[in-house]
């Protein structure tokens, strides 16, 4: 249930549209500093009531503020993003709501870097905490928000249906070092998959896990493992810095939230090569594209070295998509590549075009193409034929698998 909307104090703040965004933010912060603590609390609680409404609607994301929202609150529910047209908001009003959520230091970073990523928590009536991954950013001449609800319930590892060979590759008990990538577009469930893998190791291994993320999402409680959480911008300067620092902390498993740039990629490969088990993510749609992206991100004169090092350390690539299901929700479709001898040779020799066929023929080793998994989901009546075709990376192959005419 929404809180009562705060009194429109923002109407007394008259900032012409042509005023540059940084000056507008500074004017808004001066205005907020003049409000009482009770007024600012009411504004914050109203935004939090918009967040709590996500729990009732099963929304994964909320968008609010900035010209792009057209004055509405938008929610993403089971993959579809739609506006809530019950109330509209003035852009200056939403600027104040959003800036009121930030600390002075976060506002400084927003002014300098044009966006700020952070975690946000709301206390529920039960006393438990609901956490969100948030970003506030500049949108034309105003500020905008996206928050994603963090699922505090870890999906059981067994529910992913990984082949026993894949499960062994992901476990520290069986393989002590190597690089595993979980890839997919934004909103494809990468974090949920990584959390399940980390939790499985936390329950079954005696070890030390270091999680470096921006921001920290789900917080794992130490079970059989010590689990450390280090947030970029708060606890470490960058993914690369956090990874390097972790080597002095006696880790067994290091989870690097994202391989964003050349330096982070090279650092991850070096750490893996030194005998650690590394998990990370990429925004790529297939296993082959993931390998190509890593090599392509580095300078041309370093690519041969990175290619050989990647071939040495690659354990597994899991590429995934969330596909609309027949029950109106979404279901996971995945592609799994294992770092077999043949795959490693193909990477070293720059024959990436051969890898898809290796995955296609590697079911005994736990490998599966996205198209094979989409066929399975269709045969199990979990997805429609149309979605099986539209979510495939290889349109020709999915038609062959489903025995469709060209």
Buried (B, 14 or more C-beta within 10 A) or exposed (E): EEBEEBEEBBEEBEBEEEEEBEEBBBBBBEBBEEBEEEBBEBBBBBBBBBBBBBEEEEBBBBBBBBEEBEBBBBBBBBBEBEBBEEEEBEBBBBBBBBBBBBEEEBBEBBBEEEBBBBBBEBEEEEEEEBBBBBBBBBBEBBBBBBBBBBBEEBBEBEEBEBBEBBBEBBBBEEBEBBBBBBBBEEBBBBBBBBBBBBBBBBEBBEBBBBBBBBBBBBEBEEEEBBBBBBBBBEBBEBBBBBBBBBBEEEBBBBBBBBBBBBBBBBBBBBBBBEEBBBBBBBBBBBBBBBBBBBBEBBEEEBBEEBBEBBBBBBBBBBBBBBBBBBEEEBBBBBBBBBBBEBBBEBBBEEEBEBBBEBBBEBEEBBBBBBBBBBBBBBEEEBBBEEBBBBBBBBEEBBBEBBEEEE
